[in-house]
Amino acid sequence: YSIITASNNDYTSFYNTEVTIRKKLNYPPYCNLVLFKIESASYENAILEADKIVHYLRQNKYIKVLGPSSASIPKINNIYIVQIIVKYKKIQDIYDYLLFIKQKYIDIKNVNVEIDLNPSHI
């Protein structure tokens, strides 16, 4: 539909179709997203920490956790990347979880965790 509507310069149909799909799948603008990016020189460490984060996040009944999954480029400059995406409605639903995770990984040397609220790309 996107190629057909774009080739016809029918942006209204594209918008209407896209917004209907996003509503059914509960994607923005009907929810918010947070992207967790776990990086490590060790693939095993990256997966292990990603699994720990997912287990912790799944305790929250107000959010939907997707992942972990390897990023589209799972290794850059000898650093492995694993991503977790979380859908949520209100920041209050996830705020304490974000703070806990941020503080837990602040001083860990072999794993880096980045948290991106409503990321511009995934």
Secondary structure, 3 states (H helix, E strand, C coil): CHHHHHHCCCHHHHHHHHHHHHHHHCCCCCCEEEEEEEEECCHHHHHHHHHHHHHHHCCCCCEEEEEEEEEEEEEECCEEEEEEEEEECCHHHCHHHHHHHHHHCCCCCCCEEEEEECCCCC
